[in-house]
Amino acid sequence: MAELQEYKCPCCSGKLEFNSSVQKMKCPYCDSEFEVEAVEEYNRELQKNSSDGEMKWESSPGDEWAADETKGMNVYTCQSCGGEIIVDETTTASKCPYCDSPVTMTGGFSGDLKPDCIIPFKVDKKAAKASLAKHLEGKRLLPKVFREQNHIDEIKGVYVPVWLFDAGVDARISYKAQKRRTWSDSKFKYTEIKYYSAIRAGKIAYEHVPVDGSEKMDDALMESIEPFKYDEVVDFKTAYLSGYLADRYDVSAEDSIARANTRIKNSTEKKFMETVRGYDSVSPESTSLNLENGKAKYALYPVWLLNTSWNGEKFTFAMNGQTGKFVGNLPVDKAAAARWFVGVAAAVTAVVYFLLGFLMK
C-alpha cells in the first residue's frame, strides 16, 4: 500500500484535511482553505527545498612557512586566554590585545600556514585614539571615572587572521508572503489575510566572504567593522608586521565553514527576497543551496583593539584599520541615569501643570 502523504498548511504548518463540504483542503487550526492542486504544488516545492544541498568546500589555503621567513619572529603567549601573538623581533608585547592580561615571550615562531594575502594598516594609532575620544564625547550617562580608568594609550594594532571563502551558489528558495486588507463597518473591524508561496531560483557568485580565524576575536564585533576593501589587498610579506601584533589563528578553515555557509545562506535569502515584491510581508520558508568551486584562502586584516574593564565588566572597542569604522560598547552610570530620568519627569510635569493652568484661565 502506498504511504499516505501528509500536507502542511502554508499559513500555520498544521496538518491539512480534505473538507467534503467545501471540496477543498482545510486547516483545522487556522481555518484556511486551499485548492487541492495548489496544496500539491506547494508540497512538491517544499520537498525540492528540503535540504541545504551540497555546501562543501575545497579548503586548502596557504603554504607552509619557509625556514628563513620565520627568522626574527617571536611568539608571545597570553597567561589568561592562551592566545598567541606573533611579532617581529623589533616589536615587543606586554599585554594581550583581547583580554588585556600579561603576555610572555615563549620563543621563536615556526609552523602553521603562511597567509596568502594581507590588507596593510592604513589608519594609524593617532586616528584610532581620536576616534575613541570622539566616541566618548557627549555621552551624558557615561561614568566620569570610566574615562579616567580607560587607558586610551593602550590601543593595539592587531592583524586578525581571516579565512576568505569564494563560491558560486545555485539556489532555490521558497518564501512565505502575505497581503493584508482591513476595513470596518458600524459594528466590526475586519482583516483579510491572503497567503502566497513565492519561488525563486538562480545562481549568484560570492567572493572573499570573511570569517575570522581567531577564537578570542568576537565574530559579531569583527563583522560589525566590515566591510574591508579587498581591492587594497596585497601579497603577504613579513615586513607588513613590523610595529604591529599578528594573532596566530586557532580556528581552522574547516572549522570556519559552518559560519561561512550561514553568511552565504543569509545573504542569498536576502538578495533573492528583494525580488519578491508587492506583498505586505515576506519571509524565507525553505532554502536549497549547492556550492560550485568553493575555495578558501588565508588573509590578515588590520584592526585597532582596546579592551578595558570597569566595575568587573569588560568593554571592547574595535576600529577597522583600513577604513576607520569604529564600534564599541559603553557602560551607563546608573546614578546619573536616575538623575536624568527624574529631571526629565520633573520637566514634563512642569509643562503639564503650565498647560493646565493656561487652559483653565
N, C-alpha and C positions, 0 to 999 in steps of 0.2 A: 504494500500500500504506500502511495506517495506521502511524503511528510507534509503535514498541513502548514502552510506558510502563515506567519504572523505579520500583520500590518500595523505599523505605528502611526499614531495621529501626528500630522505635521505641525499641529499647534502646541500640543502639550506632551507628546510622546506616549500617550496612553494607548492601550490596545484597542484597535478599531473592530467594530462588529457590523455585520450587514443588517440593516433595518428594513424589514419587508414592507412596512407601511409607506416608506418614502422611496424604497428601491435604491438606497444609497448606503455607503459605508458611514457609520455614525459612531462618534466617540461618546462613551457613557460618562466620561469625566467632564468634558467641556461642552458637550452637545454640538460639536462641529460636524458638518455633513460634507461628504465628498463623493464625487462620481467614482465608480469602480475603476474605470480606465485611468483616471488621474492618480489614484492611490497606487495602482500597479506601476505606473511610470515613475512615481516618486520613490517607490521601494527599489526599483531597478537602479536608480541613480544613487541611492544610499549604499547599495551593495557594491557598485563600482568604486565608491569612495570610502570603502570600509576600512582602509588601512593607509598608512603614510607611504606605501610603496617602497622603493629601494632608495634609501638615503645613506649610501655607503661612500666612503672617501678613500682616495689613494693618498694616504698621508705619510709622505716620506720627506719632510722638509729638512733643509740644512745639510751641511757637510761636517765632517769631523774637523776639529781644530788641528792645524799643523803645529808641530812641536815648537817652531820658532815664533808662532803667533801669540802664544800664551806667556812668552818670556816677559818678565817685568810686570805681570798682572797678579794682584793679590786678592785673597778672599777673606772677608770679614763675616763672622757668624754672630747672629743676634742671640744673646743669652736667654731671651724670653720667648720669642716666637719661633726661633730656629731658622729664620730666614738667612740666606747667604747673599752678600752684596759683593760684586766684583768691581775693583778699581784698578787704575794703572798705578805704577809704583810712585808717581809724584803726588798722588791723592791719598789722603787719609780719611778714615771714618771713625767717629766716636759713638754715634747713636744710630739706631735703626730708623729708617725713614718711615716705616709703617707703624711701629708701636712706641718709638722714642726710647727704647731700652738700650743699655750699653751694648756695644759690639766689640768683639776681639778678633784680631787677625789670626787666622788658622792656617795660613801658608799660601803657597802659590796656587794658581788656577790651572786646572787641567780637566780634560774630558768634556762631556756634553756636546751638544751641537753648536756649530757656529751660525750666527744669524745670517740669513740670506741678504737682508737689507736693513736700513735704518733711516729714520727721519731725524736729522740733527736738531738740536735745540736752536730755536730762532728767537725766543723771548728770554731775556736774561733775568738774573736774580733780582735786579733792581726793579724791573717791571712786575715781577711776582710779588715782591714786598709792597709795591704801590697798589697792586690790585687787592691785596688782603686789607691794607689800611682803608681803601675806599669801601670795601665790603663791610667794614665795621662802622663806617660813618653813618650818623643819623639813626642808629639803632637805639631808640629810647629805652627799650626794655633789656638791653644788653648790660650785664653786671660790669661796673667800673673795674672791679678787681680782675675781671677776665682779661681786659686789655693789658693790665699790669703783669699778669702771670703768663700771658700769651707771648712766647718767645719768638717774635717775628724774624729775628736773625737766623733762626734755625730752619728756615725753609731749605729744602734739599732738592736738587735736580736729580731725578732718577729716570733711567731708561727702563721702561716696563716691558717685559717680554710679551709679545703678542703673536698669536697664530692667525694667519690670514688665509681665508678659505675662498676659493674660486669654484664656481659650478654653473652649469646650465640646468634649469629646472623645468621639467614637463609636469604641469599641474592641472588638476581637475578639482574644482571646488563647488560645493553646494552651499547656497546661502538661504537663510530664512528671511523673508521680507514681509512687511505689514503695511497696509493702508488703513487709516482710521478716519471715520467720519462721525461727527457729533451733531445732534440737533435736539430741540426740545419743543414741547407744546405747553399748554397751560397746566398740565398735570405731571409730566415726566420729562426727564432728560435721557436721550438715547445715545448709545455709542455703537457704531457698526465697525467691526474689525474684519478685514479681508486678509487672508494669508496666502503667500505666494512662495514658490520654490524657484530660485534663480540659479542657473547652472553656468559656470564659466570654466573654460578650458583654454590652455595656451602654453607658450614657452616664455621663459624670462631668464636672463643671464645675470649672475652676480659675480662681482669681482671684489677681492680684498675685504671680505666680511671679517671684522676683527673679533677675536676672543682672547682676553688677556690670559697669559700663562703663569700668572702669579697667584698662589693661594692666598697670600696676605693682602693683595690688592682687591678691594671690593668691586665686584663686577658692575654693580649699578653705578658706583662712583666713576669707574673708568668709562662706562658708556655715556655718562652724563656730560663728559667733557668732549665727546665726539661732536662733529667729525674731525678727523685728521685728514690733511690734504695729501693724498697718495702721490700726486704728481710731483711732489718735492722729495720723494724717497730716493735714496742713493744706495749703491752697493756698500755693504758693511766694511768698515775699516776700523781698527782698534784706536786710531787717532781721535775718532769722534768721542771716545770715552774719557778723554783727558779732562780732568776737572769735574767730572760727574760720577755718580754712582750708577751701577747697572745691576738690576735684580737678576739673580740666577733662577731660571724657570723651574718650577716644581709641579706644574701641571702639564702633562704631555699633550701632543697634538691629538692623540687618540682619545684622551680623556676630555678634550675640549669639543669633540664632535657633537655631543648632545646639545650643547649650548649653541653651536653654530647652526644645527638643524632647527632649533627653536627660533632663532633670529630670522632664518630664511623662511621658515613656515609663516611666522607672524607678518613679515614684510610682504610675502606673496599674497596672503589673505587680504591684507590691507590694500595692496595695489590692485588686485582684481576687484575688490569690493567697490573701488572708486568708479567702476564701470556699471555698477548696479544702481541705476538712478530712477527717480520717480516714486520712491516709497518713503514712508514716514520713519521706518526703522529697518535696518539690515544687520544681520549677524551671521558669521560662518557656522555652518551646521556640520559639514564633513569635508575633509581635505585628503586628497591623494597626491603625493609628490614623488617624482622619480628624478634622481640626480643623474646628470651626464657629465663626464670628465671632471669629477670632483677632485680637487687637489688642494694641498695646504703648503704654506711656506712660513718661515720663521723671521720675525721682524722685531726691532726695538723701537718703541715710541717714547717721545720725551714728555715727562710730567714733572711739574713742581709740586712737592708734597710738604705739608706741615701737619704733624699730629701733636695734639696737646691735650692735657687733662685739666678739668676743673670740677671740684666737688665730687670727685670719684668718677666722673663721666669723661668719655673720650670724644674729642671733636676733631674732625678731619677736614682739611682744606686741600683742594687739588686744582691745578691750573694746567691747561693744555700748553705744553712748552713750545708749540708751533704756532697756534692761533691766539693764545692768551685767554681763551674761555675759562672762566673761574666759577667754581662751585664750592659750597661748604655749609655745614650746619652750625647753628649758634645756640648758646644757652639763653634762657629767659630768667631775668631777675624777678622772682615771684612777688617779692615785696613791692617792687616798682610797678609790676603789673597790677597788683591790688590797688595801689595808689592811683594808677592811671584809670582803672575801672571806676573807682569811687569819684574821681574828678569828672569823668565823662557823665556818670549818673547824676551828679550834682548839677552839672551844666544843663543836662536835659530837663531836670526837674525845674530849674530856674526858668527855662524857656517856656515850659508848660504853664507855670504859675503866671508868667508875664502875659501869655496869650489869653489865659482865662480872665485875668484882671482886665485886659483890654476889651474882651468881648462882653464883659458884664457892665461896662460903663454905659 
